[in-house]
Amino acid sequence: MALDSAKKLEIVSKFARKEGDTGSPEVQIALLSFRINDLTGHLKINVKDHSSRLGLLKLVGQRKRLLSYLKRKDFEKYTQVIKELSIRDK
């Protein structure tokens, strides 16, 4: 279920603010989004996997908190990130 290092490095390099940036909200939101997409595909196949469903809900909540933080701090970056990741805005 975990992202392989090559895919993770690709995501980080695409959303990083500078070289070696792994902690900015944009990078964290992108990594969470890809993990959420993978878990969603897994749960479509394995309907009764309730522990993974709980993990998915935790990831969605964490991404939601990071998105609201980014929306407050830098609205332009927020709109760019949700556009690139195809995330709906309330």
N, C-alpha and C positions, 0 to 999 in steps of 0.2 A: 503493500500500500504506500510505502514511503516513496518520495520522488528520488530518482537516481541523480547522482551528483552532476551529470552533464546537463540534464534538464533544469536542475536547480540553478546551476551556474548561468545558463541561458536566461532564465527568468530574472535573476539578480542583475545581470548585466543590462537587460532591457529596461528595468525600472529604477536602477541605482542613480542617485544624484551625482556621485563621483566614484572613482575607482575604489573598490573594496567596501562599498556601502552595502551593509546587509541589514541594518536596523531601522532604516527610515520607514515611515508608515506605508509608502508606496510599495516598497519591496515586500513588506510583511503582508499587505493586502493581496498582492499578486500571488505570493506563495500559498496563502490560505485559500485563495480562489481556485488554484489548481488542485490543491488537496481536496477541497469541497467537490469539485467536478469529478475527481477520481472516486471519492466515496459515494457520490450519487450514482455513478455507474455500477459500483459494487452492490449497492442496496437495491437497484432495479433487478439484479439477478438473484441476490440472496435476501429475500423479503423478510425473513424471520431473524435476521441478525440485529438484535436490539441493542447490543453493546456498541456496534459501529454506528447505529442511528443516534445514540446518545453522544458519541464522539462528534458526529456530524453537527448536531445541534450546538455543541460547545464551540466548534470551529466557526459556525455561522454567527454566533453571538460575539465571538472575539473579533471577527471581521467587521461586524456592525459597529462595535465600539471604536475600532480603528478608523472606519469610514466617517463616523461622526466627529472624531477628533480632527481628521484631515479636513473635513468640511468647515470646521470652525477656524482652523489655523491658515489654510491655503485653499481657497475655493477653486481657483484656476487649476491647481494640481488635482483636486478632487474630481472636477469634471473631466479632466484628461484621463484619469485612472479608470473611472467608471465607464467611459467611452471605450477605452482599449480593452477592458475586461468584459464588456457587455453585461454590466451589473445594472439592475433597475434602481432608479432613484425614487424615493417616496415623494 
